[in-house]
């Protein structure tokens, strides 16, 4: 009965490409696949945040060369440009929760070696403040982490890190204000002591959110903190 129900549901609500929204049973349509393949972040990349660099002679981007980030290393899969940026916006604000499965498959395939090398104990989604999660109805980072955990077998621990202070949306603030805005915003439990953590989120821009979360985890005793995101800023 479950198989029959799933069959008819697919007929009524066929799968759509998460980037153009057109019905496509295989997920990402060929046209969008070509577009997003051009947005995959390749080497040379910053050895800290993974943003693209202008040349091989550089090791760190301008931001990581002058700013201390509390995480150890991380990567974003695609540059945050259209159609990736539009897709994430729908995933994040328009209840397109199913997109998380597509993103997770891409992340798991692309960063399989990195995950094996990092050997994380837990995937930890970057939390929303409870008020914001109630307003939105879900945490997109948790959806992504659960899908990634299902594919990789890495346990997802969504109770180890909490957002304890409601903050102004980062996109409304300047660089310095963004860092101050997140001061004391996160709190981690003692369950992270000695653990290797991979933070999971949708977008890496200035890195302040990821770094703030990593700071709380490190202060609670985490040994290493890495991150994976769907998209990342332009860099250079």
C-alpha positions as CSV (number, residue, x, y, z in Angstrom):
1,X,0.0,0.0,0.0
2,X,2.9,2.4,0.8
3,X,4.4,1.8,-2.6
4,X,1.0,2.4,-4.3
5,X,0.5,5.6,-2.3
6,X,4.0,6.8,-3.2
7,X,3.4,6.1,-6.9
8,X,0.2,8.1,-7.0
9,X,1.7,11.0,-5.0
10,X,4.5,11.2,-7.6
11,X,1.9,11.4,-10.3
12,X,0.0,14.2,-8.5
13,X,3.1,16.0,-7.3
14,X,6.0,15.1,-9.5
15,X,9.6,15.8,-8.5
16,X,10.8,19.2,-9.6
17,X,14.3,20.5,-10.4
18,X,15.3,22.5,-7.3
19,X,17.0,25.1,-9.4
20,X,14.4,26.0,-12.1
21,X,11.3,24.5,-10.6
22,X,10.2,22.6,-13.6
23,X,9.0,19.0,-13.2
24,X,11.8,16.5,-13.6
25,X,11.8,13.0,-12.2
26,X,15.5,12.7,-11.9
27,X,15.9,15.8,-9.7
28,X,18.3,18.4,-11.2
29,X,17.5,18.9,-14.9
30,X,20.3,18.8,-17.5
31,X,20.1,22.5,-18.2
32,X,20.5,23.5,-14.5
33,X,23.2,20.8,-14.1
34,X,25.3,22.6,-16.6
35,X,24.8,25.9,-14.9
36,X,25.6,24.7,-11.4
37,X,28.6,22.7,-12.5
38,X,30.1,26.0,-13.6
39,X,29.5,27.3,-10.0
40,X,31.3,24.4,-8.2
41,X,34.1,25.9,-6.2
42,X,37.4,24.5,-7.4
43,X,41.0,25.0,-6.5
44,X,42.7,27.3,-5.7
45,X,40.6,27.7,-2.5
46,X,41.3,29.3,0.8
47,X,42.9,26.8,3.2
48,X,40.6,28.0,6.0
49,X,37.1,28.8,4.7
50,X,37.3,27.3,1.2
51,X,36.4,30.4,-0.7
52,X,38.0,30.7,-4.2
53,X,41.3,32.4,-4.6
54,X,42.6,34.5,-7.5
55,X,45.8,32.5,-7.8
56,X,47.8,29.5,-6.7
57,X,50.4,31.7,-4.9
58,X,47.8,32.6,-2.2
59,X,46.9,30.3,0.7
60,X,44.2,32.3,2.5
61,X,41.5,34.7,1.3
62,X,41.7,38.4,2.4
63,X,39.2,37.8,5.2
64,X,40.9,34.7,6.7
65,X,44.3,36.3,6.4
66,X,43.2,39.1,8.8
67,X,40.4,37.6,10.9
68,X,40.5,34.8,13.4
69,X,37.8,32.1,12.8
70,X,37.2,29.5,15.5
71,X,36.5,26.6,13.1
72,X,39.3,24.5,11.8
73,X,38.4,24.3,8.2
74,X,35.4,24.1,5.9
75,X,34.0,24.1,2.4
76,X,31.0,25.4,0.4
77,X,29.9,23.4,-2.6
78,X,28.8,26.2,-5.0
79,X,29.3,29.9,-5.4
80,X,26.3,31.8,-4.1
81,X,25.0,33.0,-7.5
82,X,21.9,32.3,-9.5
83,X,20.4,29.7,-9.9
84,X,22.0,28.4,-6.6
85,X,21.1,31.5,-4.6
86,X,17.5,31.5,-5.8
87,X,17.1,27.8,-5.0
88,X,18.5,28.2,-1.5
89,X,16.1,31.2,-0.9
90,X,13.1,29.0,-1.8
91,X,14.5,26.2,0.4
92,X,15.0,28.6,3.3
93,X,11.9,30.9,3.1
94,X,9.3,29.2,0.9
95,X,9.0,25.8,2.6
96,X,10.8,23.8,-0.2
97,X,12.1,21.3,2.3
98,X,12.4,18.6,-0.3
99,X,15.4,20.5,-1.8
100,X,17.5,19.4,1.2
101,X,17.7,15.9,-0.2
102,X,19.2,17.1,-3.5
103,X,21.7,19.4,-1.8
104,X,22.7,16.6,0.6
105,X,23.4,14.2,-2.2
106,X,25.6,16.7,-3.9
107,X,27.5,17.5,-0.7
108,X,28.0,13.8,0.2
109,X,29.4,13.1,-3.3
110,X,31.6,16.1,-3.5
111,X,33.1,15.9,0.0
112,X,33.3,12.2,0.7
113,X,37.1,12.3,1.0
114,X,37.0,15.3,3.4
115,X,34.4,13.7,5.6
116,X,36.5,10.5,5.7
117,X,39.6,12.4,6.6
118,X,37.9,14.5,9.3
119,X,36.2,11.4,10.8
120,X,33.5,13.5,12.6
121,X,31.6,12.2,15.6
122,X,28.6,14.3,14.8
123,X,26.9,16.5,12.2
124,X,25.6,19.6,14.0
125,X,23.1,21.9,12.2
126,X,23.6,25.6,12.9
127,X,20.5,26.3,15.0
128,X,17.9,29.1,14.7
129,X,16.7,30.9,17.7
130,X,13.4,29.3,18.8
131,X,11.4,32.4,18.0
132,X,12.7,32.5,14.4
133,X,12.2,28.7,14.0
134,X,8.6,29.1,15.1
135,X,8.1,31.9,12.6
136,X,9.6,29.9,9.7
137,X,8.2,26.6,10.8
138,X,11.5,24.7,10.4
139,X,15.3,24.9,10.4
140,X,16.7,24.4,6.9
141,X,20.1,23.5,8.4
142,X,18.6,20.7,10.4
143,X,16.8,19.3,7.3
144,X,20.1,19.4,5.4
145,X,22.0,17.8,8.2
146,X,19.5,14.9,8.6
147,X,19.7,14.2,4.9
148,X,23.5,14.3,4.9
149,X,23.5,12.0,8.0
150,X,21.2,9.5,6.3
151,X,23.6,9.3,3.3
152,X,26.9,9.2,5.2
153,X,25.9,7.3,8.4
154,X,27.3,10.2,10.5
155,X,25.1,10.8,13.6
156,X,23.2,14.1,13.6
157,X,23.2,15.9,17.0
158,X,20.8,18.8,17.0
159,X,20.7,19.2,20.8
160,X,24.4,19.9,21.3
161,X,24.2,23.5,20.2
162,X,21.5,26.1,20.9
163,X,20.9,29.7,19.8
164,X,20.3,31.5,23.0
165,X,20.1,35.1,21.9
166,X,17.8,36.5,19.2
167,X,19.8,38.5,16.8
168,X,19.3,40.9,13.9
169,X,19.5,39.3,10.5
170,X,23.2,39.3,9.4
171,X,22.4,40.5,5.9
172,X,21.2,43.9,7.4
173,X,24.6,44.6,9.1
174,X,28.1,45.6,8.1
175,X,31.1,43.3,8.6
176,X,32.1,44.6,12.1
177,X,28.5,44.7,13.3
178,X,27.9,41.1,12.1
179,X,30.6,39.8,14.4
180,X,29.3,41.9,17.4
181,X,25.8,40.8,16.6
182,X,26.6,37.1,17.2
183,X,28.6,37.6,20.4
184,X,27.2,35.1,22.9
185,X,24.4,34.0,20.5
186,X,25.3,30.3,20.8
187,X,25.6,27.9,23.7
188,X,26.9,24.3,23.5
189,X,26.4,21.4,25.9
190,X,29.2,19.4,27.6
191,X,28.3,16.5,25.3
192,X,30.7,17.9,22.7
193,X,33.7,17.5,24.9
194,X,36.5,15.7,22.9
195,X,34.3,15.4,19.8
196,X,35.0,16.2,16.2
197,X,32.1,18.2,14.8
198,X,31.0,19.2,11.3
199,X,28.7,22.2,11.3
200,X,26.1,22.1,8.6
201,X,24.4,25.3,7.2
202,X,23.0,26.6,4.0
203,X,25.3,29.6,3.2
204,X,28.8,30.8,4.2
205,X,29.2,34.6,3.6
206,X,31.5,36.4,6.0
207,X,31.8,33.3,8.2
208,X,30.7,35.0,11.4
209,X,27.7,32.7,12.1
210,X,29.9,29.5,11.5
211,X,32.7,31.0,13.6
212,X,30.3,32.0,16.4
213,X,28.9,28.5,16.6
214,X,32.4,27.0,16.4
215,X,33.5,29.2,19.3
216,X,30.7,28.0,21.5
217,X,31.6,24.4,20.6
218,X,35.3,24.8,21.3
219,X,34.6,26.5,24.6
220,X,32.5,23.5,25.6
221,X,35.4,21.2,24.8
222,X,35.0,20.2,21.2
223,X,38.3,19.0,19.8
224,X,37.8,20.0,16.1
225,X,35.1,21.9,14.3
226,X,34.7,21.8,10.6
227,X,31.8,23.0,8.4
228,X,30.0,22.2,5.1
229,X,27.6,24.6,3.4
230,X,25.6,24.5,0.2
231,X,27.0,27.7,-1.1
232,X,29.7,30.2,-0.3
233,X,30.6,33.8,-1.2
234,X,32.7,34.8,-4.2
235,X,35.9,35.2,-2.4
236,X,39.0,37.0,-3.8
